[in-house]
Protein backbone atom coordinates (compact mmCIF):
# COMPACT_ATOMS: atom_id res chain seq x y z
CA UNK A 1 0.00 0.00 0.00
CA UNK A 2 1.41 3.40 -1.02
CA UNK A 3 1.79 5.79 1.91
CA UNK A 4 0.07 9.12 1.50
CA UNK A 5 1.73 12.39 2.37
CA UNK A 6 -0.27 14.90 4.37
CA UNK A 7 -1.63 17.94 2.57
CA UNK A 8 -2.50 19.63 5.87
CA UNK A 9 -0.23 22.46 7.04
CA UNK A 10 2.42 21.46 9.57
CA UNK A 11 1.75 22.82 13.06
CA UNK A 12 4.83 21.92 15.09
CA UNK A 13 5.70 23.84 18.25
CA UNK A 14 9.09 25.06 19.50
CA UNK A 15 8.75 22.61 22.42
CA UNK A 16 8.28 19.69 20.02
CA UNK A 17 11.28 20.76 17.97
CA UNK A 18 13.42 21.02 21.13
CA UNK A 19 12.41 17.45 22.08
CA UNK A 20 13.24 16.23 18.57
CA UNK A 21 16.64 17.94 18.60
CA UNK A 22 17.37 16.33 21.98
CA UNK A 23 16.45 12.90 20.55
CA UNK A 24 18.73 13.49 17.57
CA UNK A 25 21.58 14.50 19.86
CA UNK A 26 21.05 11.44 22.06
CA UNK A 27 21.34 9.09 19.06
CA UNK A 28 23.72 11.01 16.78
CA UNK A 29 26.67 8.64 17.31
CA UNK A 30 24.61 5.44 17.15
CA UNK A 31 24.84 3.28 14.04
CA UNK A 32 21.39 3.16 12.45
CA UNK A 33 20.27 6.21 14.43
CA UNK A 34 17.59 7.10 11.91
CA UNK A 35 15.24 4.37 13.15
CA UNK A 36 15.14 5.31 16.87
CA UNK A 37 15.08 9.01 16.02
CA UNK A 38 12.09 8.55 13.69
CA UNK A 39 10.34 6.51 16.38
CA UNK A 40 10.84 9.32 18.88
CA UNK A 41 9.85 11.92 16.29
CA UNK A 42 6.58 10.10 15.66
CA UNK A 43 5.94 9.94 19.42
CA UNK A 44 6.51 13.69 19.63
CA UNK A 45 4.48 14.77 16.59
CA UNK A 46 2.12 11.83 16.06
CA UNK A 47 3.31 11.44 12.48
CA UNK A 48 6.32 12.23 10.27
CA UNK A 49 5.63 15.26 8.07
CA UNK A 50 8.25 16.40 5.57
CA UNK A 51 9.38 19.20 7.89
CA UNK A 52 10.21 16.71 10.66
CA UNK A 53 11.98 14.39 8.24
CA UNK A 54 14.11 17.35 7.10
CA UNK A 55 15.12 18.17 10.68
CA UNK A 56 16.09 14.52 11.21
CA UNK A 57 18.09 14.41 7.97
CA UNK A 58 19.99 17.60 8.79
CA UNK A 59 20.50 16.61 12.45
CA UNK A 60 21.91 13.19 11.58
CA UNK A 61 23.80 14.53 8.53
CA UNK A 62 22.12 12.05 6.18
CA UNK A 63 20.10 12.55 3.03
CA UNK A 64 16.42 13.31 3.03
CA UNK A 65 16.05 10.31 0.70
CA UNK A 66 17.42 7.99 3.39
CA UNK A 67 15.05 9.36 6.02
CA UNK A 68 12.08 9.18 3.65
CA UNK A 69 13.06 5.65 2.63
CA UNK A 70 12.98 4.44 6.22
CA UNK A 71 9.77 6.36 6.99
CA UNK A 72 7.95 4.83 4.03
CA UNK A 73 9.40 1.31 4.28
CA UNK A 74 8.26 0.47 7.81
CA UNK A 75 4.52 0.19 8.44
CA UNK A 76 4.86 1.58 11.98
CA UNK A 77 5.52 5.05 10.55
CA UNK A 78 2.85 7.34 9.18
CA UNK A 79 3.26 10.46 7.05
CA UNK A 80 -0.23 11.75 7.82
CA UNK A 81 -1.60 13.13 11.09
CA UNK A 82 -4.13 11.23 13.14
CA UNK A 83 -7.40 12.95 13.89
CA UNK A 84 -8.96 13.56 17.27
CA UNK A 85 -11.08 10.53 16.41
CA UNK A 86 -9.03 7.90 14.63
CA UNK A 87 -11.07 5.34 12.71
CA UNK A 88 -9.41 2.10 11.70
CA UNK A 89 -11.31 -0.37 9.52
CA UNK A 90 -10.09 -3.95 9.43
CA UNK A 91 -9.65 -5.23 5.88
CA UNK A 92 -8.35 -8.66 6.91
CA UNK A 93 -9.86 -11.65 5.14
CA UNK A 94 -12.77 -12.32 7.54
CA UNK A 95 -13.75 -8.64 7.68
CA UNK A 96 -13.30 -8.06 3.97
CA UNK A 97 -15.49 -10.98 2.88
CA UNK A 98 -18.21 -9.74 5.23
CA UNK A 99 -18.32 -6.24 3.72
CA UNK A 100 -15.53 -4.15 5.31
CA UNK A 101 -14.66 -2.70 1.89
CA UNK A 102 -18.14 -1.20 1.61
CA UNK A 103 -17.89 0.14 5.17
CA UNK A 104 -14.62 1.95 4.54
CA UNK A 105 -16.05 3.33 1.28
CA UNK A 106 -19.08 4.70 3.17
CA UNK A 107 -16.87 6.31 5.83
CA UNK A 108 -14.66 7.83 3.13
CA UNK A 109 -17.70 9.26 1.39
CA UNK A 110 -19.22 10.67 4.60
CA UNK A 111 -15.98 12.27 5.83
CA UNK A 112 -14.61 13.30 2.43
CA UNK A 113 -11.26 11.57 3.02
CA UNK A 114 -9.58 8.41 1.80
CA UNK A 115 -7.75 5.85 3.92
CA UNK A 116 -4.57 7.28 5.46
CA UNK A 117 -5.99 10.82 5.44
CA UNK A 118 -7.23 13.26 8.05
CA UNK A 119 -10.12 15.71 7.73
CA UNK A 120 -9.07 19.34 7.36
CA UNK A 121 -10.51 20.21 10.75
CA UNK A 122 -8.47 17.43 12.39
CA UNK A 123 -11.55 15.76 13.90
CA UNK A 124 -11.28 12.44 12.01
CA UNK A 125 -8.64 10.28 10.40
CA UNK A 126 -9.15 6.99 8.60
CA UNK A 127 -6.87 3.97 8.32
CA UNK A 128 -7.29 0.61 6.66
CA UNK A 129 -5.61 -2.09 8.73
CA UNK A 130 -4.98 -5.75 7.99
CA UNK A 131 -6.25 -7.48 11.15
CA UNK A 132 -7.13 -6.45 14.67
CA UNK A 133 -7.68 -9.97 15.96
CA UNK A 134 -11.46 -9.81 16.31
CA UNK A 135 -12.35 -12.04 13.38
CA UNK A 136 -15.36 -13.49 15.21
CA UNK A 137 -16.90 -9.99 15.19
CA UNK A 138 -16.24 -9.35 11.48
CA UNK A 139 -16.51 -6.83 10.01
CA UNK A 140 -14.84 -4.67 12.63
CA UNK A 141 -13.71 -1.08 13.01
CA UNK A 142 -12.27 0.89 15.88
CA UNK A 143 -12.70 4.53 16.78
CA UNK A 144 -9.83 5.42 19.08
CA UNK A 145 -9.94 2.51 21.56
CA UNK A 146 -13.59 1.56 21.06
CA UNK A 147 -14.33 -1.58 19.01
CA UNK A 148 -17.43 -1.95 16.82
CA UNK A 149 -18.22 -5.36 15.38
CA UNK A 150 -20.72 -7.23 13.22
CA UNK A 151 -21.20 -4.05 11.23
CA UNK A 152 -23.17 -3.18 8.15
CA UNK A 153 -22.93 -0.07 5.99
CA UNK A 154 -26.10 1.15 7.72
CA UNK A 155 -24.19 1.35 11.05
CA UNK A 156 -21.71 3.95 9.77
CA UNK A 157 -23.88 7.04 10.24
CA UNK A 158 -24.80 6.08 13.81
CA UNK A 159 -21.18 5.44 14.76
CA UNK A 160 -19.95 8.71 13.21
CA UNK A 161 -22.76 10.66 14.92
CA UNK A 162 -21.39 9.61 18.33
CA UNK A 163 -18.14 11.46 17.57
CA UNK A 164 -19.49 14.47 15.68
CA UNK A 165 -21.22 16.14 18.60
N, CA, C and O of each residue as an XYZ file, in Angstrom:
660
protein
N       0.842     -1.171      0.000
C       0.000      0.000      0.000
C       0.896      1.246      0.000
O       1.793      1.364      0.835
N       0.662      2.142     -0.904
C       1.409      3.396     -1.022
C       1.056      4.308      0.148
O      -0.123      4.510      0.437
N       2.057      4.858      0.821
C       1.793      5.788      1.913
C       1.471      7.151      1.346
O       2.127      7.626      0.419
N       0.452      7.775      1.913
C       0.070      9.115      1.498
C       0.851     10.137      2.308
O       1.234      9.887      3.451
N       1.075     11.273      1.704
C       1.732     12.390      2.365
C       0.658     13.398      2.717
O      -0.236     13.662      1.913
N       0.736     13.957      3.901
C      -0.272     14.897      4.367
C      -0.282     16.170      3.528
O       0.767     16.693      3.152
N      -1.482     16.654      3.245
C      -1.631     17.941      2.569
C      -2.020     19.029      3.573
O      -2.188     20.191      3.202
N      -2.160     18.648      4.842
C      -2.501     19.627      5.869
C      -1.258     20.405      6.272
O      -0.159     19.851      6.262
N      -1.408     21.682      6.628
C      -0.234     22.464      7.041
C       0.373     21.909      8.330
O      -0.342     21.462      9.226
N       1.681     21.947      8.403
C       2.419     21.462      9.570
C       2.261     22.463     10.703
O       2.387     23.671     10.498
N       1.983     21.951     11.911
C       1.754     22.821     13.061
C       2.637     22.427     14.242
O       2.144     22.276     15.360
N       3.918     22.263     14.007
C       4.833     21.923     15.093
C       5.081     23.104     16.009
O       4.966     24.260     15.602
N       5.425     22.796     17.263
C       5.698     23.842     18.247
C       7.196     23.886     18.546
O       7.907     22.916     18.281
N       7.678     24.994     19.090
C       9.089     25.061     19.498
C       9.440     23.977     20.539
O      10.554     23.452     20.535
N       8.505     23.653     21.411
C       8.748     22.615     22.417
C       8.952     21.249     21.752
O       9.832     20.484     22.145
N       8.132     20.956     20.748
C       8.282     19.693     20.022
C       9.627     19.641     19.311
O      10.314     18.620     19.340
N       9.999     20.741     18.677
C      11.280     20.764     17.973
C      12.445     20.573     18.945
O      13.411     19.882     18.625
N      12.359     21.180     20.125
C      13.419     21.015     21.125
C      13.529     19.548     21.550
O      14.635     19.033     21.713
N      12.391     18.876     21.730
C      12.406     17.454     22.082
C      13.016     16.621     20.962
O      13.768     15.681     21.221
N      12.691     16.965     19.709
C      13.244     16.234     18.570
C      14.752     16.436     18.482
O      15.495     15.480     18.259
N      15.203     17.662     18.654
C      16.644     17.935     18.599
C      17.384     17.201     19.716
O      18.511     16.748     19.519
N      16.761     17.082     20.875
C      17.374     16.333     21.981
C      17.458     14.847     21.627
O      18.449     14.192     21.949
N      16.437     14.313     20.974
C      16.452     12.899     20.549
C      17.540     12.665     19.513
O      18.239     11.652     19.551
N      17.679     13.606     18.589
C      18.727     13.487     17.571
C      20.096     13.486     18.237
O      20.953     12.665     17.913
N      20.293     14.407     19.167
C      21.579     14.500     19.864
C      21.874     13.222     20.649
O      23.017     12.767     20.683
N      20.868     12.652     21.268
C      21.051     11.435     22.064
C      21.451     10.231     21.210
O      22.094      9.306     21.706
N      21.075     10.239     19.935
C      21.344      9.086     19.063
C      22.360      9.371     17.958
O      22.686      8.481     17.173
N      22.858     10.595     17.892
C      23.717     11.013     16.776
C      24.865     10.042     16.498
O      25.168      9.784     15.333
N      25.501      9.508     17.512
C      26.666      8.638     17.315
C      26.298      7.167     17.122
O      27.169      6.345     16.835
N      25.032      6.832     17.275
C      24.611      5.436     17.153
C      24.552      5.002     15.694
O      24.058      5.749     14.849
N      25.050      3.800     15.384
C      24.836      3.283     14.036
C      23.332      3.025     13.846
O      22.671      2.516     14.752
N      22.812      3.364     12.708
C      21.387      3.162     12.449
C      20.509      4.086     13.267
O      19.387      3.722     13.621
N      20.999      5.272     13.572
C      20.274      6.212     14.427
C      18.942      6.662     13.838
O      18.048      7.078     14.575
N      18.803      6.584     12.536
C      17.588      7.101     11.907
C      16.339      6.398     12.437
O      15.305      7.043     12.612
N      16.411      5.112     12.693
C      15.237      4.370     13.148
C      14.770      4.831     14.533
O      13.602      5.194     14.671
N      15.625      4.836     15.566
C      15.137      5.307     16.871
C      14.758      6.787     16.868
O      13.847      7.191     17.590
N      15.439      7.592     16.071
C      15.084      9.015     16.015
C      13.709      9.190     15.380
O      12.907      9.988     15.865
N      13.424      8.459     14.305
C      12.092      8.552     13.690
C      11.013      8.033     14.635
O       9.907      8.573     14.665
N      11.321      6.998     15.402
C      10.344      6.506     16.378
C      10.035      7.584     17.413
O       8.873      7.807     17.752
N      11.064      8.246     17.911
C      10.844      9.315     18.885
C      10.140     10.510     18.240
O       9.284     11.142     18.860
N      10.504     10.812     16.996
C       9.851     11.921     16.287
C       8.356     11.658     16.136
O       7.540     12.563     16.312
N       8.002     10.425     15.810
C       6.583     10.105     15.660
C       5.858     10.167     17.007
O       4.690     10.553     17.063
N       6.541      9.790     18.089
C       5.935      9.936     19.418
C       5.691     11.411     19.742
O       4.681     11.759     20.353
N       6.603     12.255     19.338
C       6.506     13.691     19.627
C       5.407     14.348     18.805
O       4.587     15.089     19.347
N       5.384     14.082     17.495
C       4.475     14.775     16.586
C       3.223     13.980     16.229
O       2.236     14.554     15.769
N       3.254     12.670     16.436
C       2.117     11.833     16.064
C       2.190     11.303     14.649
O       1.448     10.393     14.280
N       3.076     11.867     13.859
C       3.310     11.444     12.479
C       4.620     12.051     12.026
O       5.266     12.774     12.784
N       5.027     11.759     10.775
C       6.322     12.231     10.268
C       6.139     13.109      9.026
O       6.342     12.646      7.904
N       5.761     14.363      9.223
C       5.635     15.256      8.074
C       7.008     15.561      7.468
O       8.040     15.312      8.092
N       7.008     16.090      6.271
C       8.253     16.399      5.567
C       9.159     17.303      6.397
O      10.376     17.118      6.407
N       8.583     18.270      7.087
C       9.377     19.200      7.888
C      10.162     18.474      8.988
O      11.314     18.813      9.258
N       9.547     17.493      9.606
C      10.207     16.715     10.665
C      11.291     15.835     10.050
O      12.387     15.720     10.598
N      10.987     15.218      8.919
C      11.981     14.388      8.243
C      13.214     15.218      7.870
O      14.341     14.732      7.950
N      12.994     16.468      7.466
C      14.106     17.346      7.098
C      14.982     17.661      8.304
O      16.208     17.680      8.193
N      14.361     17.908      9.460
C      15.118     18.172     10.679
C      15.959     16.946     11.039
O      17.120     17.075     11.428
N      15.365     15.757     10.908
C      16.085     14.518     11.212
C      17.267     14.347     10.258
O      18.375     14.025     10.687
N      17.026     14.562      8.965
C      18.094     14.413      7.974
C      19.258     15.360      8.271
O      20.417     14.945      8.276
N      18.945     16.621      8.515
C      19.988     17.598      8.792
C      20.703     17.281     10.114
O      21.926     17.386     10.205
N      19.921     16.889     11.141
C      20.497     16.611     12.451
C      21.407     15.393     12.460
O      22.392     15.358     13.197
N      21.083     14.394     11.645
C      21.907     13.188     11.578
C      22.920     13.238     10.431
O      23.701     12.306     10.241
N      22.897     14.341      9.668
C      23.802     14.526      8.533
C      23.672     13.375      7.524
O      24.662     12.808      7.063
N      22.418     13.057      7.205
C      22.123     12.048      6.184
C      21.167     12.666      5.173
O      20.626     13.748      5.400
N      20.966     11.988      4.080
C      20.104     12.547      3.034
C      18.627     12.436      3.400
O      18.212     11.547      4.144
N      17.865     13.349      2.865
C      16.418     13.312      3.027
C      15.869     12.016      2.425
O      14.900     11.453      2.935
N      16.487     11.550      1.345
C      16.047     10.309      0.702
C      16.173      9.123      1.656
O      15.306      8.250      1.679
N      17.247      9.090      2.440
C      17.423      7.989      3.387
C      16.353      8.035      4.471
O      15.783      7.003      4.827
N      16.082      9.211      4.991
C      15.055      9.360      6.024
C      13.694      8.969      5.459
O      12.954      8.209      6.084
N      13.368      9.483      4.290
C      12.078      9.181      3.654
C      11.972      7.684      3.344
O      10.902      7.095      3.494
N      13.058      7.081      2.922
C      13.063      5.651      2.627
C      12.716      4.817      3.850
O      11.941      3.865      3.755
N      13.281      5.169      4.992
C      12.976      4.444      6.224
C      11.523      4.716      6.647
O      10.797      3.801      7.035
N      11.119      5.983      6.566
C       9.767      6.359      6.991
C       8.685      5.692      6.159
O       7.603      5.400      6.669
N       8.962      5.448      4.894
C       7.952      4.833      4.031
C       8.068      3.314      3.968
O       7.113      2.643      3.577
N       9.215      2.761      4.344
C       9.398      1.313      4.276
C       8.687      0.604      5.431
O       8.044     -0.426      5.225
N       8.799      1.146      6.631
C       8.262      0.475      7.813
C       6.826      0.902      8.084
O       6.518      2.094      8.123
N       5.947     -0.087      8.271
C       4.525      0.192      8.439
C       4.203      0.916      9.749
O       3.118      1.483      9.884
N       5.115      0.907     10.703
C       4.860      1.583     11.978
C       4.873      3.110     11.841
O       4.377      3.821     12.714
N       5.442      3.605     10.742
C       5.519      5.052     10.549
C       4.379      5.540      9.672
O       3.944      4.852      8.749
N       3.908      6.734      9.978
C       2.852      7.341      9.176
C       3.277      8.751      8.772
O       3.908      9.469      9.547
N       2.925      9.129      7.565
C       3.257     10.458      7.046
C       2.073     11.412      7.143
O       2.164     12.568      6.731
N       0.963     10.924      7.688
C      -0.231     11.753      7.820
C      -0.641     11.843      9.286
O      -0.457     10.889     10.042
N      -1.191     12.976      9.685
C      -1.596     13.128     11.088
C      -2.809     12.269     11.412
O      -3.593     11.920     10.530
N      -2.950     11.942     12.664
C      -4.133     11.234     13.143
C      -5.104     12.268     13.682
O      -4.705     13.243     14.319
N      -6.379     12.042     13.417
C      -7.404     12.955     13.889
C      -7.720     12.750     15.357
O      -7.281     11.782     15.978
N      -8.483     13.671     15.895
C      -8.964     13.563     17.267
C      -9.686     12.230     17.462
O      -9.590     11.601     18.515
N     -10.407     11.818     16.427
C     -11.082     10.527     16.414
C     -10.490      9.708     15.280
O     -10.745      9.973     14.105
N      -9.696      8.711     15.648
C      -9.029      7.904     14.628
C      -9.831      6.633     14.366
O     -10.028      5.808     15.258
N     -10.286      6.495     13.124
C     -11.075      5.342     12.714
C     -10.169      4.384     11.959
O      -9.473      4.780     11.023
N     -10.181      3.127     12.368
C      -9.406      2.099     11.700
C     -10.351      0.968     11.311
O     -10.996      0.363     12.168
N     -10.428      0.688     10.019
C     -11.307     -0.367      9.520
C     -10.459     -1.569      9.152
O      -9.508     -1.464      8.377
N     -10.818     -2.721      9.721
C     -10.092     -3.946      9.430
C     -10.461     -4.441      8.035
O     -11.637     -4.608      7.711
N      -9.438     -4.673      7.217
C      -9.647     -5.235      5.881
C      -9.007     -6.613      5.776
O      -8.687     -7.069      4.679
N      -8.819     -7.284      6.926
C      -8.350     -8.663      6.913
C      -9.370     -9.544      6.221
O     -10.485     -9.101      5.945
N      -9.012    -10.768      5.942
C      -9.862    -11.651      5.141
C     -11.277    -11.783      5.687
O     -12.238    -11.579      4.946
N     -11.429    -12.120      6.971
C     -12.766    -12.319      7.535
C     -13.606    -11.049      7.426
O     -14.779    -11.110      7.057
N     -13.012     -9.902      7.745
C     -13.749     -8.638      7.677
C     -14.071     -8.267      6.231
O     -15.173     -7.814      5.922
N     -13.100     -8.467      5.363
C     -13.296     -8.064      3.972
C     -14.426     -8.853      3.313
O     -15.272     -8.278      2.627
N     -14.440    -10.170      3.523
C     -15.487    -10.975      2.879
C     -16.868    -10.689      3.458
O     -17.880    -11.018      2.839
N     -16.916    -10.084      4.631
C     -18.211     -9.742      5.235
C     -18.587     -8.276      5.019
O     -19.513     -7.779      5.661
N     -17.874     -7.571      4.115
C     -18.316     -6.241      3.720
C     -17.524     -5.065      4.231
O     -17.999     -3.934      4.132
N     -16.324     -5.274      4.781
C     -15.535     -4.154      5.309
C     -15.158     -3.149      4.218
O     -15.031     -1.957      4.496
N     -14.979     -3.617      2.987
C     -14.661     -2.699      1.887
C     -15.764     -1.677      1.674
O     -15.489     -0.499      1.446
N     -17.010     -2.123      1.749
C     -18.144     -1.204      1.610
C     -18.231     -0.238      2.788
O     -18.626      0.917      2.628
N     -17.859     -0.723      3.973
C     -17.893      0.136      5.168
C     -16.855      1.244      5.057
O     -17.159      2.404      5.333
N     -15.642      0.905      4.660
C     -14.617      1.951      4.538
C     -14.987      2.929      3.424
O     -14.712      4.124      3.537
N     -15.602      2.439      2.360
C     -16.053      3.332      1.281
C     -17.101      4.314      1.795
O     -17.065      5.495      1.448
N     -18.029      3.839      2.617
C     -19.081      4.703      3.172
C     -18.472      5.760      4.094
O     -18.857      6.928      4.040
N     -17.531      5.355      4.932
C     -16.870      6.312      5.832
C     -16.113      7.356      5.014
O     -16.184      8.549      5.306
N     -15.394      6.907      4.001
C     -14.659      7.832      3.125
C     -15.594      8.856      2.500
O     -15.295     10.049      2.455
N     -16.724      8.370      2.022
C     -17.698      9.260      1.385
C     -18.263     10.261      2.391
O     -18.372     11.449      2.090
N     -18.623      9.783      3.589
C     -19.220     10.669      4.599
C     -18.236     11.724      5.114
O     -18.622     12.868      5.359
N     -16.967     11.339      5.276
C     -15.979     12.267      5.831
C     -15.228     13.052      4.758
O     -14.583     14.057      5.061
N     -15.308     12.602      3.516
C     -14.608     13.296      2.432
C     -13.107     13.053      2.433
O     -12.341     13.878      1.936
N     -12.684     11.921      2.992
C     -11.264     11.567      3.018
C     -11.104     10.112      2.600
O     -12.031      9.309      2.708
N      -9.916      9.795      2.125
C      -9.585      8.405      1.800
C      -8.818      7.804      2.971
O      -8.468      8.501      3.923
N      -8.564      6.504      2.888
C      -7.751      5.853      3.916
C      -6.391      6.530      3.977
O      -5.847      6.946      2.954
N      -5.854      6.637      5.169
C      -4.569      7.279      5.462
C      -4.635      8.798      5.324
O      -3.616      9.447      5.083
N      -5.824      9.361      5.475
C      -5.989     10.816      5.436
C      -6.682     11.297      6.701
O      -7.244     10.514      7.467
N      -6.626     12.603      6.893
C      -7.231     13.263      8.049
C      -8.111     14.397      7.525
O      -7.744     15.074      6.564
N      -9.264     14.605      8.149
C     -10.119     15.707      7.732
C      -9.401     17.034      7.998
O      -8.554     17.123      8.887
N      -9.744     18.042      7.231
C      -9.065     19.340      7.362
C      -9.208     19.934      8.755
O      -8.309     20.630      9.228
N     -10.323     19.668      9.411
C     -10.513     20.212     10.755
C      -9.821     19.385     11.839
O      -9.851     19.754     13.012
N      -9.196     18.263     11.450
C      -8.468     17.434     12.386
C      -9.344     16.575     13.288
O      -8.840     15.948     14.220
N     -10.636     16.537     13.027
C     -11.548     15.763     13.898
C     -11.479     14.264     13.639
O     -11.617     13.469     14.568
N     -11.264     13.862     12.365
C     -11.282     12.443     12.014
C     -10.105     12.079     11.124
O      -9.686     12.860     10.269
N      -9.582     10.884     11.338
C      -8.638     10.284     10.398
C      -9.116      8.861     10.151
O      -9.851      8.283     10.951
N      -8.679      8.311      9.019
C      -9.148      6.994      8.596
C      -7.968      6.148      8.170
O      -7.112      6.596      7.407
N      -7.926      4.915      8.669
C      -6.873      3.973      8.319
C      -7.514      2.644      7.950
O      -8.513      2.234      8.541
N      -6.929      1.983      6.972
C      -7.294      0.606      6.655
C      -6.215     -0.276      7.261
O      -5.036     -0.119      6.944
N      -6.606     -1.203      8.130
C      -5.614     -2.086      8.729
C      -5.856     -3.515      8.256
O      -6.899     -3.813      7.674
N      -4.908     -4.384      8.503
C      -4.981     -5.754      7.993
C      -5.703     -6.709      8.918
O      -6.431     -7.575      8.434
N      -5.537     -6.596     10.223
C      -6.246     -7.480     11.146
C      -6.103     -6.913     12.547
O      -5.017     -6.495     12.950
N      -7.210     -6.899     13.291
C      -7.128     -6.446     14.673
C      -7.386     -7.592     15.647
O      -7.451     -7.383     16.858
N      -7.530     -8.795     15.115
C      -7.681     -9.967     15.965
C      -9.075    -10.176     16.519
O      -9.238    -10.838     17.544
N     -10.076     -9.627     15.866
C     -11.461     -9.807     16.307
C     -12.286    -10.423     15.178
O     -13.399     -9.982     14.891
N     -11.729    -11.432     14.558
C     -12.347    -12.037     13.379
C     -13.760    -12.557     13.648
O     -14.599    -12.552     12.746
N     -14.030    -12.999     14.857
C     -15.362    -13.485     15.208
C     -16.415    -12.399     15.199
O     -17.610    -12.693     15.180
N     -15.982    -11.128     15.214
C     -16.903     -9.988     15.187
C     -16.963     -9.330     13.806
O     -17.550     -8.257     13.662
N     -16.368     -9.951     12.803
C     -16.239     -9.351     11.475
C     -17.592     -8.934     10.902
O     -18.603     -9.605     11.109
N     -17.592     -7.809     10.174
C     -16.512     -6.833     10.005
C     -16.405     -5.899     11.204
O     -17.387     -5.607     11.887
N     -15.171     -5.438     11.437
C     -14.844     -4.670     12.635
C     -14.173     -3.351     12.266
O     -13.429     -3.260     11.290
N     -14.459     -2.328     13.080
C     -13.705     -1.078     13.011
C     -13.492     -0.596     14.426
O     -14.216     -0.981     15.344
N     -12.496      0.247     14.596
C     -12.274      0.895     15.881
C     -12.320      2.404     15.684
O     -11.931      2.927     14.639
N     -12.798      3.077     16.701
C     -12.695      4.529     16.777
C     -11.951      4.784     18.081
O     -12.466      4.535     19.171
N     -10.733      5.284     17.944
C      -9.828      5.418     19.077
C      -9.667      4.033     19.700
O      -9.136      3.139     19.041
N     -10.095      3.822     20.918
C      -9.941      2.512     21.558
C     -11.249      1.724     21.633
O     -11.298      0.663     22.255
N     -12.294      2.230     21.011
C     -13.594      1.560     21.059
C     -13.770      0.663     19.840
O     -13.542      1.089     18.708
N     -14.177     -0.586     20.078
C     -14.329     -1.576     19.008
C     -15.808     -1.719     18.643
O     -16.670     -1.815     19.517
N     -16.082     -1.732     17.342
C     -17.428     -1.951     16.825
C     -17.381     -3.163     15.912
O     -16.573     -3.215     14.985
N     -18.249     -4.143     16.171
C     -18.220     -5.364     15.385
C     -19.573     -5.734     14.824
O     -20.603     -5.156     15.168
N     -19.530     -6.742     13.930
C     -20.719     -7.234     13.218
C     -21.454     -6.076     12.545
O     -22.666     -5.918     12.685
N     -20.694     -5.283     11.820
C     -21.197     -4.050     11.226
C     -21.827     -4.261      9.858
O     -21.549     -5.233      9.157
N     -22.677     -3.319      9.513
C     -23.169     -3.184      8.146
C     -22.939     -1.733      7.743
O     -22.628     -0.891      8.586
N     -23.088     -1.449      6.484
C     -22.934     -0.073      5.993
C     -23.917      0.851      6.698
O     -23.617      2.024      6.921
N     -25.082      0.333      7.046
C     -26.098      1.151      7.720
C     -25.672      1.605      9.114
O     -26.259      2.546      9.648
N     -24.668      0.966      9.718
C     -24.194      1.349     11.048
C     -23.271      2.567     11.016
O     -23.062      3.204     12.049
N     -22.725      2.896      9.869
C     -21.706      3.952      9.766
C     -22.214      5.296     10.271
O     -21.537      5.945     11.069
N     -23.381      5.726      9.827
C     -23.876      7.044     10.236
C     -24.073      7.144     11.746
O     -23.770      8.175     12.345
N     -24.578      6.078     12.359
C     -24.800      6.082     13.809
C     -23.468      6.175     14.556
O     -23.341      6.921     15.527
N     -22.490      5.417     14.097
C     -21.176      5.440     14.755
C     -20.540      6.822     14.613
O     -20.049      7.378     15.595
N     -20.545      7.378     13.411
C     -19.952      8.709     13.212
C     -20.657      9.778     14.031
O     -20.018     10.697     14.544
N     -21.970      9.657     14.153
C     -22.758     10.661     14.917
C     -22.298     10.740     16.365
O     -22.330     11.815     16.964
N     -21.869      9.612     16.938
C     -21.393      9.609     18.331
C     -20.194     10.523     18.529
O     -19.984     11.048     19.623
N     -19.402     10.717     17.469
C     -18.140     11.459     17.568
C     -18.232     12.845     16.941
O     -17.276     13.618     17.010
N     -19.356     13.163     16.339
C     -19.490     14.468     15.684
C     -20.078     15.534     16.584
O     -20.058     16.715     16.237
N     -20.596     15.143     17.726
C     -21.217     16.143     18.604
C     -20.202     16.814     19.494
O     -20.558     17.680     20.293
